[in-house]
Amino acid sequence: MSEKLFKIISKVMNVNYENITDESNPSTIPSWTSFNGYVLLYELESNFNVKFSIDEAMDVKNIADIKRHLKNHGVNLND
């Protein structure tokens, strides 16, 4: 399931799938703008059938944070 997550991030941020790690963040992905951050949240909610709270959205600093919030919503990422 992390593969699915990384592919969504790759598509939204227009970066190579293999370059994404749990530590990837707006500093390491130049296209991770505030707008693309919102697009990513929308794509994650749509693809994983979850709804993030404002607090969860504001808490995301890197990919590991996204994984943590998805797991809190019952998404099994098989990590």
N, C-alpha and C positions, 0 to 999 in steps of 0.2 A: 504493500500500500504506500510505502514511502516513495516508491517509483512513481506512482500516480501523482502524489503530492509534488515531487520534484518536476514532473512533466508539466503540471499546471503552472508552477513557478517559472519554469523555463519559457513557456509560451507567453505568459503575461509580461515577464521582465525581458524577454527577447535575449536570453543568455543560453549558453550551451548547457545541456542537462548535466553533463559530467563535471561541470565546474561548481555545482551547487553542493554545499555541505550544511550540516546543522548550524555551523557558525556563520553562514552567509547572512548578510544584513545590508542595510542601505549604504553603508560605507564601502562594502566589497562588491556591490552590484550597482553601478552608476545609474541604471535605468529604474532603480527602486525609488521613484519619486512619490510624493504624497498621493498624486492621482493614481499611479500604478498600484500603490498600496491599497487604495479603495477597490480598484479593479480586482486585485488579488483576493481581497476579502469576499467580494461578490462571487468570484469563481469558486473559492473554497466552499462557501455556503451552498452554492448550487450543486457542486460535484459531490459533496459529502453529506448533503441534506442536514445541515446544522444552521444555527443562527447564533452569531457571536454578539455578546453584549458590547456596549461602548467601552466598558472597562477592559474587556478582553482585547478588543481591537487596539486600544491605547497601550496595552501591555506588551505588544509584539515588538521585540527588538531584533530578533533573528529567527531563523528557521526552527530552531529548537523550541522557541516559544510557541510557534504555530503548531508544532507537533503536540506540545503539552496541552494546548487548548483543544485541539481535535480529540485527543485522548480523553480529556475531561468531558467531552460531549459523547463519549462512547465509541469513537472511531478507532478501530484496531489497525494500527500502522505496521504491525508485525516487526517491530524493531527490537 
